[in-house]
Amino acid sequence: MSFRVTTAAFANGAAIPRRFTCDGEDLSPALEWAGEPANTKSFALIVDDPDAPGGTWNHWLLWDIPASLHALEEGDSAAGATSGTNDFGNEGYGGPCPPRGRGSHRYFFRLFAVDVPSLGLPRGARRDTLERALRSHTLAKAEYLGHYGRR
């Protein structure tokens, strides 16, 4: 079984429903995962938009998700996990919000299986700090893709 992350909110590669965006309720979609390596001690999540005009935009950074968890409910930030600062300047989830009239953007939900229970990063850390820690602790990575555009 290969490591995978999924959501029932939208099909892989399909449009992200408005409720999960800045035009709706701005809730994080429910996520589920399975198939991680046996020696996984925690998970980390990065949600980003590589099509943003100024470069990749980070929408959600979450790490130290306990290995016992295999799902996040809609709007959930995982009890016991640590949130980073997204590019909106907030901790937690910030939904898709591309510039109007620029077409559809891609949103990647990347889940990392991690070989330690804690990456030892402070709450509010930025993506570059998270990525440095993940370089030496990632066992596997799963990815799910959504699209969103604004008129």
Secondary structure as GFF3:
##gff-version 3
##sequence-region A 1 151
A	DSSP	beta_strand	4	6	.	.	.	ID=ss1
A	DSSP	beta_strand	14	15	.	.	.	ID=ss2
A	DSSP	three_ten_helix	18	20	.	.	.	ID=ss3
A	DSSP	beta_strand	31	34	.	.	.	ID=ss4
A	DSSP	beta_strand	42	49	.	.	.	ID=ss5
A	DSSP	beta_strand	57	66	.	.	.	ID=ss6
A	DSSP	beta_strand	71	72	.	.	.	ID=ss7
A	DSSP	beta_strand	82	83	.	.	.	ID=ss8
A	DSSP	beta_strand	104	114	.	.	.	ID=ss9
A	DSSP	alpha_helix	127	135	.	.	.	ID=ss10
A	DSSP	beta_strand	138	149	.	.	.	ID=ss11
###
